[in-house]
Amino acid sequence: MSSYKEAEALPTERRRIVAEVSRLSREAGFRRQVLFAYGGRCAVTRVQLRLVDAAHILPVGVYGSADHVRNGIELAPTYHRAFDAGLIYLDERMNMRVNPERVDALKLLKQDAGLENFALPLGKIFLPPDPAQRPARDFILRANRFRRIPA
């Protein structure tokens, strides 16, 4: 039986969706370099548990972004998503902060439950011991402009 016919035989809720995916190219070593630099721990929470991501400070699709450890930060998945969405941001002093404009928007939508607990570990991030692997100021500033973070 062909895979198409096998899929047709499955209940609708169990069928796989076949789709073409388009994603931006990334350097394979970026993740490995960032995880090594941060010791496999989230820069915000210090959680390890093999549940961490290598996040780009200046997003991949933005002009001037690079798959370089200095454009990376290791984050737990929830903090990675919040960072990418602009809910939190990294400042020049290496503090992770809440973006007040995003908080106001969440409050208007009554979608801010849990924000206080989420924000508890924010502040000075844990940095790689090697200064050559720490976030570059230029990437931070450009990322904050891109995400429209108030200066």
Buried (B, 14 or more C-beta within 10 A) or exposed (E): EEEEEEBEEEEEEEEEEEEEEEEEEEEEEBBEBBBBBBBBBBBBBEBBEEEBBBBBBBBBEBEEBBBBBBBBBBBBEBBBBBBBEBBBBBBEEBEBBBBEEBBEBBEEEEEBEEBEEBBEBBEEBBBBEEEEBBBBEEBBBBBBEBBEBEE
